[in-house]
Amino acid sequence: MDFKKICKIIAVIVAIAGLAAAAVYAVKKLTAKEEPEYFDDNDFFECDNDLEIIEVNEEEAKVEEEKAEEKPKPKKKAAAKKKAE
């Protein structure tokens, strides 16, 4: 047998194997059960669901609000004028 016949035989075997693999894949894809996919929220968010409740005295809350109001607004700086040469 010469080299060309050997290559043709190997090519035919590979083609038949490819067709068989495609047929098996198609049958599995068409007959597969479709099960619903459930997701857990904890997989997407890295946070604890346990919330900590902190009680604050009314006096402390008022003091914090006053401090927030007392902050002065930042003043805008006047733009530096460029000297024309």
C-alpha positions in Angstrom: 0.0 0.0 0.0 1.2 3.4 -0.8 1.1 6.5 1.4 -2.0 8.0 -0.3 -4.2 5.0 0.4 -3.2 5.0 4.1 -4.0 8.7 4.4 -7.4 8.2 2.8 -8.3 5.3 5.1 -7.2 7.3 8.2 -9.3 10.3 6.9 -12.4 8.1 6.4 -12.0 6.6 9.9 -11.7 10.1 11.4 -14.7 11.4 9.5 -16.8 8.5 10.6 -15.7 9.0 14.2 -16.6 12.7 13.9 -20.1 12.0 12.6 -20.7 9.5 15.4 -19.6 12.0 18.0 -21.8 14.7 16.5 -24.8 12.3 16.5 -24.2 11.4 20.2 -23.9 15.0 21.2 -27.1 16.0 19.3 -29.1 13.1 20.9 -27.9 14.1 24.4 -28.6 17.8 23.8 -32.1 17.1 22.5 -33.2 14.5 25.1 -31.6 16.2 28.2 -33.9 17.1 31.0 -34.2 20.8 31.6 -33.9 21.4 35.3 -34.5 24.9 36.7 -31.4 26.6 37.9 -31.6 28.0 41.4 -29.2 30.7 42.7 -28.4 31.6 46.2 -28.2 35.4 46.8 -25.1 34.8 49.0 -23.2 33.7 46.0 -23.5 37.1 44.4 -23.3 39.5 47.4 -20.6 39.3 50.0 -22.5 40.6 53.0 -24.0 39.3 56.1 -27.8 38.9 56.3 -27.6 39.4 60.1 -28.2 43.1 60.8 -27.0 44.6 64.0 -29.4 47.0 65.7 -27.8 49.8 67.6 -29.8 52.0 69.9 -28.8 55.6 70.1 -29.8 58.1 72.8 -31.7 61.1 71.6 -29.2 63.5 73.1 -26.3 61.9 71.2 -28.3 61.9 67.9 -29.0 65.7 68.3 -25.3 66.4 69.0 -24.3 64.5 65.9 -26.8 66.4 63.8 -25.6 69.7 65.1 -22.0 68.8 64.2 -23.0 67.9 60.7 -24.8 71.3 60.3 -21.8 73.3 61.7 -19.4 72.3 59.0 -18.6 75.4 56.9 -19.0 75.2 53.2 -15.7 75.2 51.3 -14.9 78.6 49.8 -14.3 78.8 46.1 -10.8 80.1 45.2 -10.6 83.0 42.9 -9.1 82.0 39.5 -5.5 83.3 39.1 -5.4 85.9 36.4 -2.7 85.2 33.8 -0.5 88.1 32.8 -0.5 88.9 29.2 3.0 89.2 27.8 
